[in-house]
Amino acid sequence: MDSVTRRLSAALLCIFFSSTAGASLLSPADRDSIQQQQRGLLEQNQQQRQELQRSLTPTLPAPAESNASSGGPCFTITTLRLEGADHLPAGARQELTQAYLQRCLNLGQIQTLVQKISDWYISRGYITSRAFLTEQDLSRGELRLLVLEGKLEKILLEQRDDRMLKMAFPGLQGNLLNLRDIEQGMEQINRLRQQPVQIEILPGSKPGYSVVNLSAKPEFPLMLGLGFDNSGQKSTGTGQINGSLTGNNLLGVADQWFVSGARSSDFAKDHNARRCAGRRQPALWLLAAGL
């Protein structure tokens, strides 16, 4: 029996041999506390996304549009080719390039177009995709721009592979790296943690590929909560003693197990209840019973 199974078995033994575990929902005070913690995590995630976006967005300012006569020599562009822009829709391609055709463009104006194409990708979460201007002869009237669509090589946790990552980030490896997809997986992992994971994007082993590495402080997988609520009714007991036990990622598949109990403060047997639930995003299993 491996360590994961032993931990799960121990947790289940604690659950089913506890006579005071209960199946009612947590008290209003506990729910408020949980909601406050969730809001805090969401704020941390939002701040982390903003910092990551700033760190990965090019810092060079976009060159300003200039007249052909004030920006050095210009070349009349009749044909504009975007190479490697496989995920750029035809409509967006036309919208980005149409204003630059049949015009005499100088280097500053071409750089502005390059920046606009890169911004199109970045604004949609493709933060490792860029457009480039390669060496070429513009006297023929043809402008070729190279687009490098950055892809995700793999996702690691503390520089190691982890079974949980396959559940939180399904089908992402080998596809275009999109920050929004990474954020969704991080939110699933952060639901199982008290401290959010941190992200860094590293160069991959192949050109155009990146490695996403998540760093996380070790945490004990079980959390115990106790509380008292005096806002109950006479039928359920004015005072309620609440307890909860949460197990995070016990099976290594981004799973969460939750047990809560409530008992009236006068210890009346007809006011006891218990609730047991297991969850793995996006699926949900629930088993509840009341006494």
N, C-alpha and C positions, 0 to 999 in steps of 0.2 A: 504494500500500500504506500503510495507516494505521499509527500508532504502535503500536497494540495488536498488529497482525499482525506488525510488525517485531520487537517484543519476543518474541512467541511463536516466530517463526522462529529468532531468535537462540538462544532457550532450547533448541529442538529440535535445532539444529545442535550445540550443546554436548553434548547428550545422546547423539546417535547417532554422533558422531565421537570419543567418549571410549572408549578400549579398556579402561579400568579400571572402567567403570560396571558395577554388578552387580545381580542380581535376587533375592538373598536378603534376608530381613528384617533390620532394624537389629539391632545387638548388644544384649544385655541392658542394658549401661550406657547406650546411647543411648535405649532404650525407657524406662528409668527416668527419664532426664532429660526426655523428652517428656511422660511421665505427670505428672511434677512440675510442668511448665509448664502442663499442662491443669488440674491441680488448682488452681494459682494463679489461672488465668483464671476457673474456676468460683467460687472464693472472692471474686474481685473482682466478678463478676457478681452474686453473692448480696448482697454489701455494697451494690452500686449499687442493686439492687432495693429493699433495705430503706430506703436513704436516699431513694429516689424515692417510696416508699410513704409515708414519714413527711412528706415535703415536700408531698404532694398530699392527705393526709388532713386533714379539717377539724380545726382546733386547738381549737375551742370544745367544752367538755365537754358531754356529753349531760345535759339537765336531769333531775333526779331525780324519780321518781314522787311525787306528793303527793296528799293527800286533797282532795276537792272543796271542803271547808269551809275549807281553809287556803291555797288558791291563787287567791283572787279568785273572781269570778263563774264559774259553770259552766253548761253547756248540755247537755241530754240529747240524745245523738246516736243517731238511729235508722237513718240512712243514711250510708254513707261511700263516696265516689267517688274513685278514683285516675285522674287524667287524664294521658295521655301515657306510662303505664307499659306499653308494648306488649310488652316483653320480660320482664315479671314474671309468672311462671306463676300459674295460678289457685290452686294449692295454697299457694304462698308468700304470695300476696295474702291468702288467708283466714287463714293463720297469723299474719300481721302485724297484721291489722285486727280479728280476731274479738273480742279482749279489750277493744276500745274501743267496741264497739256496745252499745246499750241502757244506756249509762252517762252520768252527768253529768260532763262533762269541762271542766276549766279550761284556761287557756292553757299552763301548764307541762306538763300531760299530753299536750296536742296536740303540743307541741314534741318531747316524748319519742317520739311516734309518727313524726313527721317524721324524726327522727334515726335511728330504727330502719330506716325504709325506705331512707334514704341508705346506712346501714351495710350493708344487704343487697347493694346494688349494689357498693359499694367492696370488700367482702370477696370478691367474685367477679371482681375485676379491672376493673370498670367505674368507674375512678377519676374520670371527669369527669361522672358521672351523679349527680343530686341530686334530693331531694324538697323542695318549698316549700309554705308556707302562704300563700295569697293572701287579700286582703281579701274578706270575705263576711259574710252575715247568718246566724248560727248559731241564731237563735231558732226557725227552722223545723225544726230537728232534722237538717239535712243538713250534712255536713262534706265539703268538696272540697279535695283536695290535688293539686298539680301536680307531676308528675315530669318533669324534663328529662333525657332519655337522651342523653348526650354522644356525638357521632359524630366520626369521623376524617376530616378534610378531605383531608390529604395528608401524606406523609412526605418529608422533605428531608435531604440530607447537606450540611452546611455551607451551609445556606440555598439549596441548588440541587437540582434533580432529578437523579437518577442511575439509569442502567439497572440497576445491581446491586440497587437498592432494590425494583424490581418482582419480582426473583427471590427476594429474602429475605423480602418482605412481600406475598405474592400475595393479591389479593382483599380487602384490608383497607379501602381508601379508600371512604368513603361509608357504611360500617357502624359499629356501635357501637365506640367505642374501648375496647379491652380490653388492660390492661397485660400480661397473660400472652401474648397474641399478639405484642405488641411485643417482649417479652423473648425469645421464640423466634427472631424475626428477628435480634435483636441478637446472640444466641449464634452464629448462622450467620456473621454478619459478623466477630465476634471470633475465630472459628476461623481467619480469614484474616489476622489482625493480631497484632502483638506487644503493642500497647497497646490496651485495650478502648475502644470508642466511648462517648461520653457522650450523655445524652439530656436534652432539655428540651421541655416541652409549652407551646405558645404559643396564644393565642386565634386562631381562624380568622376568615375573612372573613364568615361567616354565624353567626347566633346558634345556640349549641349545638354548634358545630363547633370542633375543635382541630387544630393543626398540630404534628406531631412532628418536631423538628429534631435530627439526630444530628451531633455534632461529633467530628472525628477528626484526629489529627496525621498529616501526610503521612509515608508509609513507602515505602521502596524495595520493589518487588514481588518481588524475588528474594532468597532466603536460602540461604546456603551453610553446610554443617555438615561438620566433620571430626572423626574420633575414632579411638581405638585400643582394642582389646579383646583381652585375653589369656586369656579364659575359653573359648576354642574347643577343639575336639577334634582329634586327629591327622588324622582323615579330612578335615577342612575347614581344617586349619591352626590351630595353637595360638594364634598371634597373628593378629589380623585388623585391617586398616586399613579404616576405614569413611568413606564420604563421601556427602553428600546435597545435592541442589539442589531447592528448593521455589519454585514460582512461584504467587503469589496474585493472583487476579482479573485474569489476563492478558487474558481475553476480555470482562471487564466484566459477567459473569453470575454472580458469586459462585462462580467456579470455582477449583480448586486443582490444580496439577500437581506431581507428586512423582517424583523420580529418586533412587535410592540405589545405591551400589556398595560391594562388599566385596572385598578382596584379601588373601591371606595375606601376612604380614610377610616370609616368605622368597621372595615373588614367584613362587611356583609357579603355572604357568598352569592346572593342573587344579583350583585352588582359587578361581578367579574366578567372579563372578556379577554379574548386573545385574537391576534391577527398575525398571519405569516404570509410573506410575499417574496417572490423571486423575480428578477428582472434582468433582461439583457437587451440593450438597444439594437434594433427598434422594437423587438418583441417584448411582450409582457405576460408573465404568468402570475396568477393570484390564487391563493387558497386561504379561505377565511372560515372561522368557526366561532360561535359565541356560546357562552355558558350562562 
